[in-house]
Amino acid sequence: MDRWQLLVPVKGTTRAKSRLGDAFGPHRPRLALAFAHDAVAAALRSQMVADVTVVTGDAAAGASLASAGAHVFEDAGSPGLNSAISLAIREVPRLRGATRLAVLLGDLPALRSSALEHALELAEPHVAAFVPDADGTGTTLLCARGEAALQPNFGVASAVAHEATGAVRLHGSRLATLRRDVDDVDDLLAARRLGLGRHTLALLHEIGWPSPDFAQLAGASLMLEHIGGR
């Protein structure tokens, strides 16, 4: 079976996650990058993923994620996320020729590789499919059989927009960590209950948010990764 080429769009971290600004102040850009690191790390551990390409106009974020093992497509000129995705597919040869393409959002700090793999398995029989976010209105993963079938419509009410293109909505309790995107503090607390990735945990522990028990959680996460937890 062919493996999937994964694209992860990452907004410039200086502008990302504005709704977390009141709680995190100057730490907000670092938190947005930590989210992306945890999402990319989970994708790179997936046996069904051939490569991860980060699409970003933020050179510093790109360099940081490249050091973690992702390819980077730097795009500073596209007017929005959908055009940046489409440009990357046109410009990167391995993406243009891929038979299985998927777009994964980068604000998934609780993502587990097992959830991503399950979603890709569910998507396999379909020309295009997507996983809705926890609210059911947005999209966290869009999958397609090749460039022609990939029609990104990320933004407000993207779940309805993707369904309108013919993409199949994927369901299942095993997708919980893939559906839990984070835009505000309530989302972050919900992600914490699912189990945050080590980059996000380490940063939250460093800045002391919201309590010292993050030290214990961070240690458990590092141990899980060390023994091959996914």
C-alpha beads as a LAMMPS data file, in Angstrom:
LAMMPS data file: protein, C-alpha beads

230 atoms
229 bonds

1 atom types
1 bond types

-500.0 500.0 xlo xhi
-500.0 500.0 ylo yhi
-500.0 500.0 zlo zhi

Masses

1 110.0

Atoms # bond

1 1 1 0.000 0.000 0.000
2 1 1 1.270 3.482 -0.907
3 1 1 1.944 5.697 2.061
4 1 1 0.571 9.215 2.439
5 1 1 2.266 12.507 1.714
6 1 1 1.260 14.835 4.526
7 1 1 1.157 18.631 4.413
8 1 1 1.035 20.639 7.629
9 1 1 0.270 24.346 7.142
10 1 1 1.755 26.466 9.942
11 1 1 0.761 30.095 10.205
12 1 1 3.499 32.508 11.248
13 1 1 3.747 31.926 14.984
14 1 1 3.871 35.653 15.801
15 1 1 0.256 35.896 14.544
16 1 1 -1.039 32.469 15.514
17 1 1 -3.508 31.631 18.275
18 1 1 -4.539 35.184 19.136
19 1 1 -7.274 33.918 21.476
20 1 1 -4.574 32.503 23.748
21 1 1 -2.954 35.923 24.098
22 1 1 -4.690 36.940 27.347
23 1 1 -3.619 33.745 29.111
24 1 1 -0.109 33.399 27.691
25 1 1 0.995 36.878 26.619
26 1 1 4.526 36.806 25.161
27 1 1 4.613 32.997 25.343
28 1 1 1.811 32.618 22.772
29 1 1 4.099 32.311 19.683
30 1 1 6.191 29.655 21.417
31 1 1 3.031 27.783 22.376
32 1 1 1.762 27.820 18.789
33 1 1 5.113 26.393 17.630
34 1 1 4.989 23.722 20.367
35 1 1 1.545 22.660 19.100
36 1 1 2.971 22.302 15.588
37 1 1 5.960 20.320 16.855
38 1 1 3.699 17.835 18.633
39 1 1 1.439 17.428 15.577
40 1 1 4.425 16.957 13.255
41 1 1 6.115 14.524 15.652
42 1 1 2.984 12.351 15.763
43 1 1 2.780 12.401 11.954
44 1 1 6.447 11.489 11.537
45 1 1 5.982 8.490 13.847
46 1 1 3.105 7.185 11.727
47 1 1 3.935 4.119 9.646
48 1 1 1.372 5.215 7.047
49 1 1 3.060 8.560 6.379
50 1 1 5.878 8.747 3.838
51 1 1 6.862 12.381 4.369
52 1 1 5.704 15.467 6.226
53 1 1 5.959 18.824 4.470
54 1 1 5.402 21.928 6.562
55 1 1 3.980 24.848 4.577
56 1 1 4.838 28.146 6.229
57 1 1 5.857 31.715 5.628
58 1 1 7.638 31.856 8.993
59 1 1 11.319 31.112 8.382
60 1 1 12.096 30.538 12.066
61 1 1 9.202 28.108 12.507
62 1 1 10.218 26.340 9.309
63 1 1 13.816 25.933 10.477
64 1 1 12.669 24.596 13.841
65 1 1 10.334 22.024 12.287
66 1 1 12.941 21.054 9.671
67 1 1 15.315 20.209 12.509
68 1 1 12.639 17.803 13.786
69 1 1 12.621 15.900 10.487
70 1 1 9.976 17.641 8.372
71 1 1 10.461 18.974 4.862
72 1 1 9.631 22.675 4.599
73 1 1 8.015 24.623 1.798
74 1 1 8.478 28.329 2.479
75 1 1 5.633 30.450 1.207
76 1 1 5.510 34.085 2.130
77 1 1 3.189 35.329 -0.568
78 1 1 -0.042 33.312 -0.587
79 1 1 -3.128 35.223 0.587
80 1 1 -4.402 32.384 2.770
81 1 1 -4.043 28.835 3.974
82 1 1 -5.909 27.211 1.077
83 1 1 -3.820 28.977 -1.567
84 1 1 -0.616 28.111 0.309
85 1 1 -1.582 24.414 0.302
86 1 1 -2.411 24.478 -3.405
87 1 1 0.848 26.291 -4.228
88 1 1 2.909 23.735 -2.293
89 1 1 1.300 20.877 -4.211
90 1 1 2.042 22.583 -7.543
91 1 1 5.634 23.449 -6.641
92 1 1 6.889 20.354 -4.772
93 1 1 7.404 17.420 -7.204
94 1 1 6.779 14.627 -4.688
95 1 1 3.465 16.251 -3.748
96 1 1 2.391 16.913 -7.324
97 1 1 2.858 13.255 -8.205
98 1 1 1.488 11.740 -4.993
99 1 1 -1.399 9.277 -5.186
100 1 1 -2.339 9.884 -1.545
101 1 1 -2.296 13.409 -0.155
102 1 1 -3.450 14.633 3.228
103 1 1 -3.499 18.031 4.920
104 1 1 -3.141 17.996 8.699
105 1 1 -3.586 21.159 10.733
106 1 1 -0.762 22.036 13.102
107 1 1 -2.768 23.027 16.191
108 1 1 -3.208 19.477 17.502
109 1 1 -0.979 19.199 20.597
110 1 1 -2.656 15.996 21.838
111 1 1 -2.424 14.119 18.524
112 1 1 -1.410 10.464 18.693
113 1 1 -0.010 8.595 15.708
114 1 1 -2.544 5.818 16.256
115 1 1 -5.429 8.266 15.733
116 1 1 -3.878 9.616 12.546
117 1 1 -3.257 6.110 11.218
118 1 1 -6.842 5.102 11.960
119 1 1 -8.119 8.140 10.054
120 1 1 -5.914 7.351 7.060
121 1 1 -7.173 3.766 7.084
122 1 1 -10.778 5.019 7.121
123 1 1 -9.992 7.407 4.269
124 1 1 -8.443 4.722 2.077
125 1 1 -11.633 3.612 0.226
126 1 1 -12.694 7.186 -0.589
127 1 1 -11.636 9.628 -3.295
128 1 1 -11.675 12.368 -0.642
129 1 1 -12.441 12.342 3.068
130 1 1 -12.009 14.562 6.106
131 1 1 -12.014 14.487 9.887
132 1 1 -14.078 17.230 11.557
133 1 1 -12.793 19.087 14.591
134 1 1 -14.210 18.524 18.078
135 1 1 -17.016 21.031 17.463
136 1 1 -17.965 19.323 14.206
137 1 1 -17.789 22.534 12.172
138 1 1 -14.112 22.733 11.259
139 1 1 -11.653 20.292 9.686
140 1 1 -8.419 18.931 11.140
141 1 1 -7.489 16.422 8.408
142 1 1 -8.320 16.378 4.692
143 1 1 -7.371 13.323 2.621
144 1 1 -7.513 12.774 -1.136
145 1 1 -6.442 10.391 -3.879
146 1 1 -4.081 12.736 -5.680
147 1 1 -3.883 16.428 -6.432
148 1 1 -7.072 16.639 -8.514
149 1 1 -9.199 15.265 -5.665
150 1 1 -7.730 17.551 -3.002
151 1 1 -9.927 20.632 -2.695
152 1 1 -8.904 22.518 0.464
153 1 1 -11.642 24.702 1.948
154 1 1 -10.228 25.410 5.386
155 1 1 -11.741 28.318 7.280
156 1 1 -15.133 29.058 8.825
157 1 1 -17.544 26.094 8.503
158 1 1 -14.942 24.079 6.593
159 1 1 -16.631 20.757 7.440
160 1 1 -19.720 21.749 5.440
161 1 1 -17.517 23.182 2.688
162 1 1 -15.536 19.951 2.387
163 1 1 -18.693 17.853 2.340
164 1 1 -19.996 20.064 -0.467
165 1 1 -16.969 19.060 -2.574
166 1 1 -17.862 15.372 -2.117
167 1 1 -15.416 14.565 0.698
168 1 1 -16.692 11.938 3.148
169 1 1 -16.904 12.828 6.835
170 1 1 -15.003 10.298 8.976
171 1 1 -16.243 9.250 12.420
172 1 1 -15.062 7.206 15.386
173 1 1 -14.064 7.420 19.028
174 1 1 -10.488 6.528 18.094
175 1 1 -10.144 9.904 16.353
176 1 1 -10.507 11.989 19.532
177 1 1 -6.935 13.299 19.682
178 1 1 -7.026 14.122 15.971
179 1 1 -10.207 16.163 16.390
180 1 1 -8.994 18.205 19.364
181 1 1 -7.638 21.390 17.832
182 1 1 -6.768 24.250 20.179
183 1 1 -7.854 27.846 19.696
184 1 1 -8.514 28.997 23.266
185 1 1 -7.851 28.061 26.884
186 1 1 -10.885 25.775 27.153
187 1 1 -9.623 23.849 24.111
188 1 1 -6.184 23.552 25.692
189 1 1 -7.654 22.174 28.918
190 1 1 -9.656 19.656 26.880
191 1 1 -6.480 18.650 25.023
192 1 1 -4.708 18.295 28.342
193 1 1 -7.327 15.782 29.469
194 1 1 -6.574 13.716 26.366
195 1 1 -2.813 13.917 26.966
196 1 1 -0.605 16.655 25.555
197 1 1 2.526 16.036 23.525
198 1 1 5.936 16.539 25.084
199 1 1 6.736 19.873 23.418
200 1 1 3.560 21.516 24.677
201 1 1 3.899 19.927 28.100
202 1 1 7.506 21.054 28.440
203 1 1 6.659 24.662 27.562
204 1 1 3.661 24.783 29.906
205 1 1 5.817 23.382 32.682
206 1 1 8.518 25.953 31.948
207 1 1 6.102 28.872 32.265
208 1 1 4.222 27.333 35.202
209 1 1 0.807 27.013 33.608
210 1 1 -1.587 26.152 35.071
211 1 1 -0.040 24.289 38.009
212 1 1 3.053 22.303 39.062
213 1 1 1.460 18.960 38.160
214 1 1 2.602 19.589 34.589
215 1 1 6.073 18.475 35.711
216 1 1 4.728 14.995 36.459
217 1 1 2.744 14.914 33.217
218 1 1 5.755 16.022 31.177
219 1 1 7.873 13.275 32.705
220 1 1 5.238 10.669 31.887
221 1 1 5.036 11.897 28.293
222 1 1 8.800 11.727 27.830
223 1 1 8.860 8.190 29.228
224 1 1 6.038 7.146 26.889
225 1 1 7.934 8.476 23.867
226 1 1 11.129 6.765 25.015
227 1 1 9.466 3.346 25.151
228 1 1 7.793 3.854 21.769
229 1 1 4.422 5.209 22.826
230 1 1 2.311 6.473 19.958

Bonds

1 1 1 2
2 1 2 3
3 1 3 4
4 1 4 5
5 1 5 6
6 1 6 7
7 1 7 8
8 1 8 9
9 1 9 10
10 1 10 11
11 1 11 12
12 1 12 13
13 1 13 14
14 1 14 15
15 1 15 16
16 1 16 17
17 1 17 18
18 1 18 19
19 1 19 20
20 1 20 21
21 1 21 22
22 1 22 23
23 1 23 24
24 1 24 25
25 1 25 26
26 1 26 27
27 1 27 28
28 1 28 29
29 1 29 30
30 1 30 31
31 1 31 32
32 1 32 33
33 1 33 34
34 1 34 35
35 1 35 36
36 1 36 37
37 1 37 38
38 1 38 39
39 1 39 40
40 1 40 41
41 1 41 42
42 1 42 43
43 1 43 44
44 1 44 45
45 1 45 46
46 1 46 47
47 1 47 48
48 1 48 49
49 1 49 50
50 1 50 51
51 1 51 52
52 1 52 53
53 1 53 54
54 1 54 55
55 1 55 56
56 1 56 57
57 1 57 58
58 1 58 59
59 1 59 60
60 1 60 61
61 1 61 62
62 1 62 63
63 1 63 64
64 1 64 65
65 1 65 66
66 1 66 67
67 1 67 68
68 1 68 69
69 1 69 70
70 1 70 71
71 1 71 72
72 1 72 73
73 1 73 74
74 1 74 75
75 1 75 76
76 1 76 77
77 1 77 78
78 1 78 79
79 1 79 80
80 1 80 81
81 1 81 82
82 1 82 83
83 1 83 84
84 1 84 85
85 1 85 86
86 1 86 87
87 1 87 88
88 1 88 89
89 1 89 90
90 1 90 91
91 1 91 92
92 1 92 93
93 1 93 94
94 1 94 95
95 1 95 96
96 1 96 97
97 1 97 98
98 1 98 99
99 1 99 100
100 1 100 101
101 1 101 102
102 1 102 103
103 1 103 104
104 1 104 105
105 1 105 106
106 1 106 107
107 1 107 108
108 1 108 109
109 1 109 110
110 1 110 111
111 1 111 112
112 1 112 113
113 1 113 114
114 1 114 115
115 1 115 116
116 1 116 117
117 1 117 118
118 1 118 119
119 1 119 120
120 1 120 121
121 1 121 122
122 1 122 123
123 1 123 124
124 1 124 125
125 1 125 126
126 1 126 127
127 1 127 128
128 1 128 129
129 1 129 130
130 1 130 131
131 1 131 132
132 1 132 133
133 1 133 134
134 1 134 135
135 1 135 136
136 1 136 137
137 1 137 138
138 1 138 139
139 1 139 140
140 1 140 141
141 1 141 142
142 1 142 143
143 1 143 144
144 1 144 145
145 1 145 146
146 1 146 147
147 1 147 148
148 1 148 149
149 1 149 150
150 1 150 151
151 1 151 152
152 1 152 153
153 1 153 154
154 1 154 155
155 1 155 156
156 1 156 157
157 1 157 158
158 1 158 159
159 1 159 160
160 1 160 161
161 1 161 162
162 1 162 163
163 1 163 164
164 1 164 165
165 1 165 166
166 1 166 167
167 1 167 168
168 1 168 169
169 1 169 170
170 1 170 171
171 1 171 172
172 1 172 173
173 1 173 174
174 1 174 175
175 1 175 176
176 1 176 177
177 1 177 178
178 1 178 179
179 1 179 180
180 1 180 181
181 1 181 182
182 1 182 183
183 1 183 184
184 1 184 185
185 1 185 186
186 1 186 187
187 1 187 188
188 1 188 189
189 1 189 190
190 1 190 191
191 1 191 192
192 1 192 193
193 1 193 194
194 1 194 195
195 1 195 196
196 1 196 197
197 1 197 198
198 1 198 199
199 1 199 200
200 1 200 201
201 1 201 202
202 1 202 203
203 1 203 204
204 1 204 205
205 1 205 206
206 1 206 207
207 1 207 208
208 1 208 209
209 1 209 210
210 1 210 211
211 1 211 212
212 1 212 213
213 1 213 214
214 1 214 215
215 1 215 216
216 1 216 217
217 1 217 218
218 1 218 219
219 1 219 220
220 1 220 221
221 1 221 222
222 1 222 223
223 1 223 224
224 1 224 225
225 1 225 226
226 1 226 227
227 1 227 228
228 1 228 229
229 1 229 230
